[in-house]
């Protein structure tokens, strides 16, 4: 993982050699599948419900049949929802212990260790695996056991990502993977998949890619297996400098994950990383949010931790892009305002000229020194008035036409640049929406770091004075002020700027909140700072 991140930073210093259409073409299928995500989720739930009905209708005395149904449910939940997967892994263990069958007990424990690994509970997973004696397992079970042990140490290496422990864990993972290869069927999928993995971990990327490609072409693999293979192939291509092919493989991995309704994934997160460092902020932001939602939906601690390292960067870049668009829009609005001012000025000049012409006409009528001269003068004056009015109205009409044309051009140009809701933006509604989105993202990220913050905050008040999150999980202003203080942003001026309030308003909020608390005012912020993060 560390080398992967370093490579991404190198990408950021090099201009992208790939055009937007090339990237968009690769991502098109992924975006189509993402749009079908809710439908795929409903189908997944229907399948699970059918299995649960099968369980209800099964004779509980037939333990082998019940064990088989529990296994089906575990397979459905294994990479989908941690809590449910853990529940059925526990059920499998209960039946296995009841049967007193060592093989069945070991198998159930391996399923439990898979769930623990997927959720990031490495120590618990290893403790469970180390209770199993591989010598008592069949060849097939041995392969699965050694594969799980290898994965446990590889995941620990990726999570540690340091120069001391990571190599140790990686070496242990390699040792167990070699054992999996040793006991695997020479003609089976697992042997070649494990061989590819080992080559990837020892940095023989060409060999790893070759074996992964062989697995895809020579074996009938599941969608989830395809997703893992494509993700590994993407790492090979990324390390080889073939960024476009790496993006294609990450996208294929994500397509297979979403199609198989797997939420314990890495492809979307890694794809977002690559796109972010290549400057494709909009797509990177979209995919990292989906990856974050999936990690939280499953309950994968290590995935959420990994995502938290890049999510704020992408969020910040997205906000910067929006600010840039806002400044461009402000420039267009200023230009329009100047143009409107010129039109108004022209109309004022026309009005003054008309007033002068009217005065000249009245003067000619009053003097009436020479009727012929007056008539000729009046005709001339009328002609001048008509032509002058027509001239200035023609100018005004041109200005209006130009203004309308400019407006249409601006709309088209903004539309071509994929700016949305331009009319609302011109009414300065976009800034408020983006600010509210920023607050919601702040709430989401802050509460993921300080999940006990609301509870800790409320412990300082009587029951009647306690505050709660909104229905959509957002914090109110009271919570946000002290959330910022908890993040060591203590100056009223900075807090006011972030929350778009005046300094006096922030000062008033803080005094009002402290007065309601159960502790002295001078101790309140110290108690807030004592609230622990995850």
PyMOL commands that set and color helices and strands:
alter all, ss='L'
color gray80, all
select helices_A, chain A and resi 2-12+20-35+37-56+63-77+82-99+102-118+122-129+134-136+139-160+165-183+189-201+205-218+223-239+243-259+267-278+281-298+301-367+371-416+422-426+429-449+453-458+463-465+477-486+492-499+503-516+521-529
alter helices_A, ss='H'
color red, helices_A
deselect
rebuild
show_as cartoon
